[in-house]
Each structure stands twice: as C-alpha cells, then as structure tokens.
C-alpha cells in the first residue's frame, strides 16, 4: 500500500482530520494513480473535497483523458497559467509533441493565446520546439500574432525549419521591429536588464544568417537600439558571427 494509506490509518485512529485530508490530497496528486485513471477513486476524492487544487499537470502528462474530463466537470479553468512565467497546460503537449493531447485540449476550449504574467503562451513554446503540424493546429484555432512575443521565440528555434516558422509568423502579422515586451510595461521594466531587443537582435546574436537576411528583406530596422543601447550587429560580432 502507498505510505499515504498507512498515515491515513494512523491519523484516523488519532482523530487527526487535517492529516487525513492531506494524505488523501497526496493520493489524488500521485502520478501513478492518475495514470491508471481509476475514475471511481478520483471521483470519490473529489466528492470529499480533499483537494483545493487539481493535479491537472499530472493528468495532462499522464494522458489521463477521463480524469481530465472529471476535472472539467469540477470547473477546472483549462486556460489558467501554471505559474508566473508558465502558460496553461496546453504548453505541455506542445513541448512533448503529444498531438492527441494538443487536439483534446483544443477541442475542450484550450486557448493557444492564454498568457502568463511574462506573456508566454502555449504558442510561444510552439515557436521554439513544436513540429509544424502542431503549430498549424494551433493556428487553426485562432492564434493571435500579437500575443506571446511569437516572433521573438521563433527566431531562436533550433531546427532546420526555423526560417519556415519565422516566415509563417511574419506573414500572420507579427511585428518585426518591436522590442520584446515593448507593449508590456511591467514586464519590460522587470526584464530590461537582460537585454531586450527586436527579433533581429536575437537572430544576429545567435548567428541565424538566413533569418537575419529574411527579416531585413521584410523591413527589419538594423539601426534600432535594444534595452542596452546596442544595435543587432553588436551582438553578432560579440558572439563571433562576423558574416551576419
């Protein structure tokens, strides 16, 4: 038996209701229990109100579709950010290339534009790592090119199709010459010391010559200064990319 069960027995014998609730909460958040999708047990624990929060991340990672259905019945906010700098759970299967879970979440009203405090969205993560198929699925559900600093993430994509993704988001209307967080005053002030620039700044910094050439062709401003007062060329040369 899980250790939580033994603790529950002892706490029940001693009349310690808080400990019983705490151990039941841990059982509900146990990845193995969620993975096995024992709906009756999960339903019982939910009915007894043992959890103030729901183990939704575990459910998504475990592909526990039936359990997630129960959570939705319990008014789970599917678009709630996982943290101050983490968007909703849709970002999990986006990063793990779980196409079935991506589509399930989208079919249950997950929003590809749902944001955290730092303006990360599930689509932001997709720009970095998701295959084109998942990116297309997100765009089919109404991705807003003005949410999530998408082009800033796309230029950092470390895959052979990086330019294709950059081109796709530019064609969708992502701003080319906007400093990162330029329109998010609070976050800009917080992140300013870490050198916030345009997509061209970051592409130059990482030696993405093809991306740099494309952005310039599309009207990127090579003279614009970043939050440290530097032009894109400075960062290219600083990192040894003299031909960018």
N, C-alpha and C positions, 0 to 999 in steps of 0.2 A: 504494500500500500504506500501511497505517497506520504511523505513526512507530515504534510498538512493534515492528513486524516488523523494521525496519532495525536497531533497537537490539538485538533478539534475535540477529540475524545477527552483529553485531559482538561481542556478549558471548559467543556460542558460539565464535567464532573465537579469542577471548582466554581461553576456558575459565572464564568468569565465570558459574557456575551460579546464584548468587543473583540476578544481574541478569536472566537468562533467566526465572527463576520470577516475578520482579517484573513484567516486561513481559507475560508470559502472564496474570498476575493482572489487569493493567490491561485486557487484551483481553477477559477474561471479564466485567469490570465496564463495558465500553463499551456505552452505551445503544443504539447502532445495532446492534451485534452481537446483543444480547439481543432487540431489537425484531424483527429478521429471523428469530429463532428457528431458527438453524442448529443443530439438535439434535445432529448428529454432532460438530460442533466443540465445542459446550458439553460434551457427554459426554466427549470426549477430554480437555479441560482439567480436568474434574472427576476423571477417572480418574487423571490425572497429579498430582492433589493440589496444583494450583498455587494454590489459594485456601483460606485458613484460614476465611474467611467467604464468604458467598454474596451476590451482588448482588440480594437479594430486593426491595429498594425499586425498583430499576430494572425488575425483572421485572413488578412489580405496575403501575407507572406505564405501562409499555410494553404491558400487557395480553398478556404472553407466557405464555399458559396452559400450553403444552407445556414451556417451560423451568421454570416453577414446579412442574410435575409431577416433573421431574427433581430439583429441589431437595428436594421432599418425600421422594423415594426416598433422598436423602442425609441423611435425619434432620433436615431443616430444622424448627426449632421455630416453627411458624406463629404462635404467640402470644407470642413474645419481644418485649419492648419495644424500640423503635428507639432509645430514649435515656432519660435520667433523667426527663425531662419529656415524653416522647413514647411513646404506647402502641404496640401492634403495627401491622403493615402494613394491617390491616383499616381503620384510620382513614384511609388514603389514598383509597380509592374512596368511602368515606363522605363525604369532603370534596369530591371531584370529581364526585359524583353518577354514578359508574360502577356502575349497578345490576347489570350482568352480573358484574363483578369482585367486588362485595359478595357476591352469591349463590354464586359459585365458591368464595370463601374460606370462607364459612359452611358450604358443602357439604363442605369439606375440614377441618372441625373448628376453624375460627377461632372464638374466644370473644369475644363482644361485651362481656364483663366483664373481659377481660385488662387488667391495670393496669401503669402505670409507677410510679416512686417518688413522684410527685406526685399519684397517684390519678386520672390521666386514663385513660379507657378509650375505645375506638372510639365507644361510645355517648355519651360526654361530648361528643365532636366533633359527633356527630349532633344533639344537642340544640341546638347553635349554628347549623348550616348545612344539615343534610341535609333533603331533602324527606320528607314524611310517609310516602311509600311505602317509603323505606329505613328510616326509624325503625320502621315496622311490621314490616319484615323482620327487624330486629334483635330486636324484642320476641318475635317468633315463635320465636326461638332461645334464649329464656330470659334476657332482660336482668334483672339484679338491681338494683332501685331503690336499694339501699344501697351500690352500687359506683359510683365515678366522679363523685361530687358532682353528680349529674344535674340536680337542680332549680336548683342554683346556676348552671349553664350555661344551662338552659332560659330563665331569666328574662332573660338577656342576648341572646336570639335576636332578630335584627333583621329579622324577616319578618312579613308580615301574619298568618301563622298562629301567631304566638308564643304567644298565650293558649291555643290548642288544644293545643300541645305541653306547656305548663305544666300544663294540666288533665290531660292524659294521664298525665304522670309522677306527679302528685299522687295520682291515682286508682290508680296502681300501687303506692303506698305510700311514696313518697319523703318523708323527714322535712321538715316545714315550718319548724320552729323551730331547726334545728340550725345552729350556727355552722360555716362552712366549715372543714374539717379538724379539727373538734372531736374526732373519734374517731381521728385520725391524729396522735399527739403529736409525732413527729419533724418532720413536715411543718408542723404548726401553728406550732411554735416558729420554724421557718425562715421562714415566710410571714407571721407575725404582724405585723411592721412595715408590711405593705402593706394593712392594714385588712381583716381577715376578719370578715364578718358573716353574717347569715342571708340567705336568698333575698329576704326583704322589704327588707333594707338595700340590696341591689343594684338591685332593681326600683325603689325610691324614688330612688336615686341617678341612674338613667337616665331618670326621668320616665315609667315604664311604668304609667300610671294604671290601665288595665284589669287589669293583672297584680297591682298593689297591691290593688285592690278585691277581686279574686278570692282572693288569699292571706289577706286579713283575714277574708273570709267563711268561709274554711276553717280559721280559728283561728290565723293568724299573730299573734305577740306583738309589738305595736308599741312596747313598752317595753323590749324586750331590748337590751342594750348589745353593741356589736361589740368587736373587739380594741383599738380606740382609745377605748373608753368612750362611744361615740355611739349614739344611737337612729336608727332609719330616717329620721325626719323631718329630722334634722340634715342628712343627705346630700341629701335632696330640696331643702331650702332653700339649701344650699351651692351647688347647681348650677342654681338659679333655677326650680325646679319648685314654685312656691308653692301650686299647686292639687292637689298629690299628697298 
